[in-house]
Amino acid sequence: MSEALIAQRGPYAVEVTAGEDYFWCRCGRSAKQPFCDGSHKGTGLAPLKYHAETSDTLYFCGCKHTGTPPCCDGSHNRL
């Protein structure tokens, strides 16, 4: 299994829409951060499905080290 790459040392602010599914990139290799584009193939890492219950602004983790995936918990401050 490969280790996740740090895509960004901070969160991505994303407007999510109630009822929609989002696939957060866990590997850090996607060109469509913070979402999956299939670049994880062969890494042993898979995207995390997030279903938005309400429309809101969420802060998706960019460093891929959060303890509360897919949202940022400030882990990038300790890298």
C-alpha positions, 0 to 999 in steps of 0.5 A: 500500500502506498502512502498518501501524498500531500496535495496541499497544506491546507483545506479546500473550501467546497460548496456541497449540495444536499443529496449529492455524493462527493468522492474525496481523494485519499491518495493525494495524486488526483489532478481534480483535488480535493476529489478523485480522478482515478489516479489512485489505481495501483496505490492500495488507496481508494476514494472516500464517498461523502454524501451531503445531507445539507447544502453548505461550505465544507473544508475538505482535507488537502494534506490527506492526514486528517483524523476526521476524513474527508474534512480538515481537522488541522492536521496540516499544521503538524506536518 
